[in-house]
Amino acid sequence: MPAHDRLKSVLTIPRNAQIYAYLEITEPSGRRIQIEKVAVCNDTAALLQLGSVSEFLFDKMFVYGRRYHYQLWGIKAEDMAVFDRHNLRNMVIVHHIVLGTLMLPIGGLGAFWLLPGLASLMTVISGKVNRRRMFYGSNPAEVRRLQQQQAVRI
């Protein structure tokens, strides 16, 4: 793979992801929520079905250029749990920092990418977006139950 293709693959979403124009979710109260521009990787897409009753976990992120706003990274159903192994937030952080650093000498234009990238990096380092903790929780019995459900998945 040529060097420019490798850089391009770092700066875009993975090939095994799709961007949905919107996902509509109905809460238990009956309220409907429409979430626009959602990136869904194959792990979670396998469990995402029309009419499924589950707990959906989204990551809202700032993406300069607005190709997508959210990533659906986890689904917890009664009999199945999926924790997506692709973390698009980290890819966005790398994209913003690399592009911002390269474009900074051009009249400071790179600051529009570099500053959001550094801010996102600080939130990841601080632990505010710890996906494993949000997905599994702190109850050891729940952690074992969810991990067993994932192990059964083929």
C-alpha positions as a Markdown table, in Angstrom:
| # | Residue | x | y | z |
|---|---|---|---|---|
| 1 | Met | 0.0 | 0.0 | 0.0 |
| 2 | Pro | 1.5 | 3.4 | -1.0 |
| 3 | Ala | 2.3 | 5.9 | 1.7 |
| 4 | His | -0.5 | 8.3 | 0.6 |
| 5 | Asp | -3.1 | 5.5 | 0.8 |
| 6 | Arg | -1.9 | 4.6 | 4.3 |
| 7 | Leu | -2.3 | 8.3 | 5.4 |
| 8 | Lys | -5.7 | 8.5 | 3.7 |
| 9 | Ser | -6.9 | 5.3 | 5.5 |
| 10 | Val | -5.9 | 6.9 | 8.9 |
| 11 | Leu | -7.8 | 10.0 | 8.1 |
| 12 | Thr | -11.1 | 8.4 | 7.1 |
| 13 | Ile | -13.5 | 5.9 | 8.7 |
| 14 | Pro | -12.6 | 2.2 | 8.4 |
| 15 | Arg | -13.8 | 0.3 | 5.4 |
| 16 | Asn | -16.0 | -1.9 | 7.6 |
| 17 | Ala | -18.1 | 1.1 | 8.7 |
| 18 | Gln | -21.2 | 2.7 | 7.3 |
| 19 | Ile | -22.6 | 6.1 | 7.8 |
| 20 | Tyr | -26.3 | 6.3 | 8.3 |
| 21 | Ala | -28.1 | 9.5 | 7.6 |
| 22 | Tyr | -30.1 | 9.0 | 10.8 |
| 23 | Leu | -31.2 | 6.4 | 13.3 |
| 24 | Glu | -34.5 | 6.7 | 15.0 |
| 25 | Ile | -34.8 | 5.4 | 18.5 |
| 26 | Thr | -38.0 | 5.1 | 20.6 |
| 27 | Glu | -37.5 | 5.4 | 24.4 |
| 28 | Pro | -39.5 | 3.3 | 26.8 |
| 29 | Ser | -41.7 | 6.4 | 27.5 |
| 30 | Gly | -42.7 | 6.5 | 23.8 |
| 31 | Arg | -40.6 | 9.5 | 22.9 |
| 32 | Arg | -38.9 | 9.2 | 19.6 |
| 33 | Ile | -35.3 | 10.5 | 19.1 |
| 34 | Gln | -33.7 | 11.0 | 15.7 |
| 35 | Ile | -29.9 | 10.9 | 15.7 |
| 36 | Glu | -28.3 | 12.2 | 12.5 |
| 37 | Lys | -25.1 | 11.2 | 10.8 |
| 38 | Val | -24.2 | 8.0 | 12.7 |
| 39 | Ala | -21.1 | 5.9 | 11.9 |
| 40 | Val | -21.8 | 2.2 | 12.6 |
| 41 | Cys | -19.0 | -0.4 | 12.3 |
| 42 | Asn | -19.7 | -4.0 | 11.4 |
| 43 | Asp | -19.5 | -5.3 | 15.0 |
| 44 | Thr | -22.5 | -3.2 | 16.1 |
| 45 | Ala | -24.2 | -3.3 | 12.6 |
| 46 | Ala | -24.6 | -7.1 | 13.0 |
| 47 | Leu | -26.9 | -6.6 | 16.0 |
| 48 | Leu | -28.6 | -3.4 | 14.7 |
| 49 | Gln | -32.1 | -4.4 | 13.4 |
| 50 | Leu | -35.4 | -2.6 | 12.8 |
| 51 | Gly | -37.5 | -3.0 | 15.9 |
| 52 | Ser | -34.8 | -4.4 | 18.1 |
| 53 | Val | -35.2 | -3.7 | 21.9 |
| 54 | Ser | -31.8 | -2.9 | 23.3 |
| 55 | Glu | -29.7 | -0.3 | 25.0 |
| 56 | Phe | -27.7 | 1.7 | 22.4 |
| 57 | Leu | -24.5 | 3.5 | 23.3 |
| 58 | Phe | -23.4 | 6.5 | 21.2 |
| 59 | Asp | -20.3 | 8.6 | 21.2 |
| 60 | Lys | -20.9 | 12.2 | 20.2 |
| 61 | Met | -17.8 | 13.8 | 18.7 |
| 62 | Phe | -16.6 | 16.8 | 16.9 |
| 63 | Val | -15.6 | 16.0 | 13.4 |
| 64 | Tyr | -14.3 | 18.9 | 11.3 |
| 65 | Gly | -16.2 | 18.8 | 8.0 |
| 66 | Arg | -19.2 | 17.0 | 9.6 |
| 67 | Arg | -19.1 | 13.7 | 7.8 |
| 68 | Tyr | -20.5 | 12.1 | 10.9 |
| 69 | His | -21.5 | 13.3 | 14.3 |
| 70 | Tyr | -21.9 | 10.1 | 16.3 |
| 71 | Gln | -20.6 | 6.6 | 16.5 |
| 72 | Leu | -22.8 | 3.7 | 17.7 |
| 73 | Trp | -20.2 | 1.7 | 19.6 |
| 74 | Gly | -22.2 | -0.6 | 21.9 |
| 75 | Ile | -25.5 | -2.5 | 22.0 |
| 76 | Lys | -26.8 | -4.3 | 25.0 |
| 77 | Ala | -29.8 | -6.6 | 24.5 |
| 78 | Glu | -31.3 | -9.3 | 26.8 |
| 79 | Asp | -29.4 | -12.2 | 25.1 |
| 80 | Met | -26.6 | -10.4 | 23.3 |
| 81 | Ala | -24.0 | -7.7 | 23.9 |
| 82 | Val | -21.7 | -6.1 | 21.4 |
| 83 | Phe | -18.8 | -3.8 | 22.3 |
| 84 | Asp | -17.4 | -2.4 | 19.0 |
| 85 | Arg | -13.6 | -2.8 | 18.7 |
| 86 | His | -13.3 | 0.3 | 16.5 |
| 87 | Asn | -13.0 | 3.6 | 18.3 |
| 88 | Leu | -13.6 | 6.3 | 15.7 |
| 89 | Arg | -12.9 | 9.0 | 18.3 |
| 90 | Asn | -9.2 | 8.0 | 18.4 |
| 91 | Met | -9.1 | 8.1 | 14.6 |
| 92 | Val | -10.7 | 11.6 | 14.6 |
| 93 | Ile | -8.1 | 12.8 | 17.2 |
| 94 | Val | -5.2 | 11.5 | 15.1 |
| 95 | His | -6.8 | 13.1 | 12.0 |
| 96 | His | -7.2 | 16.5 | 13.6 |
| 97 | Ile | -3.8 | 16.6 | 15.2 |
| 98 | Val | -1.9 | 15.4 | 12.0 |
| 99 | Leu | -3.9 | 17.7 | 9.7 |
| 100 | Gly | -3.7 | 20.6 | 12.1 |
| 101 | Thr | 0.1 | 20.2 | 12.6 |
| 102 | Leu | 0.7 | 20.1 | 8.8 |
| 103 | Met | -1.5 | 23.1 | 8.1 |
| 104 | Leu | -0.4 | 25.3 | 11.1 |
| 105 | Pro | 2.4 | 27.0 | 9.1 |
| 106 | Ile | -0.2 | 28.1 | 6.5 |
| 107 | Gly | -1.4 | 31.3 | 8.2 |
| 108 | Gly | -2.3 | 29.4 | 11.4 |
| 109 | Leu | -5.1 | 27.7 | 9.5 |
| 110 | Gly | -4.2 | 24.4 | 11.1 |
| 111 | Ala | -5.4 | 25.7 | 14.5 |
| 112 | Phe | -9.0 | 24.9 | 13.4 |
| 113 | Trp | -8.0 | 21.2 | 13.4 |
| 114 | Leu | -5.3 | 21.1 | 16.0 |
| 115 | Leu | -7.2 | 22.7 | 18.9 |
| 116 | Pro | -10.3 | 20.4 | 18.7 |
| 117 | Gly | -7.9 | 17.4 | 18.3 |
| 118 | Leu | -6.0 | 18.4 | 21.4 |
| 119 | Ala | -9.2 | 19.0 | 23.4 |
| 120 | Ser | -10.5 | 15.6 | 22.4 |
| 121 | Leu | -7.2 | 14.0 | 23.4 |
| 122 | Met | -7.5 | 15.6 | 26.8 |
| 123 | Thr | -11.0 | 14.2 | 27.4 |
| 124 | Val | -9.7 | 10.7 | 26.5 |
| 125 | Ile | -6.7 | 11.0 | 28.7 |
| 126 | Ser | -8.8 | 12.3 | 31.6 |
| 127 | Gly | -11.0 | 9.2 | 31.4 |
| 128 | Lys | -14.3 | 11.0 | 30.8 |
| 129 | Val | -15.0 | 8.8 | 27.7 |
| 130 | Asn | -14.0 | 5.4 | 29.1 |
| 131 | Arg | -16.1 | 3.1 | 27.0 |
| 132 | Arg | -15.3 | -0.1 | 28.8 |
| 133 | Arg | -16.5 | 1.4 | 32.1 |
| 134 | Met | -19.7 | 2.8 | 30.5 |
| 135 | Phe | -20.4 | -0.6 | 28.8 |
| 136 | Tyr | -19.6 | -3.1 | 31.5 |
| 137 | Gly | -20.2 | -0.9 | 34.6 |
| 138 | Ser | -18.7 | -1.6 | 38.0 |
| 139 | Asn | -20.7 | -4.7 | 39.0 |
| 140 | Pro | -18.4 | -7.8 | 38.5 |
| 141 | Ala | -21.4 | -10.1 | 37.9 |
| 142 | Glu | -22.7 | -7.9 | 35.1 |
| 143 | Val | -19.2 | -7.8 | 33.6 |
| 144 | Arg | -19.0 | -11.6 | 33.5 |
| 145 | Arg | -22.5 | -11.9 | 32.0 |
| 146 | Leu | -21.8 | -9.4 | 29.2 |
| 147 | Gln | -18.4 | -10.9 | 28.4 |
| 148 | Gln | -20.0 | -14.4 | 28.2 |
| 149 | Gln | -22.6 | -13.1 | 25.8 |
| 150 | Gln | -19.9 | -11.6 | 23.6 |
| 151 | Ala | -17.9 | -14.9 | 23.7 |
| 152 | Val | -20.9 | -16.8 | 22.3 |
| 153 | Arg | -21.3 | -14.4 | 19.4 |
| 154 | Ile | -20.1 | -16.0 | 16.1 |
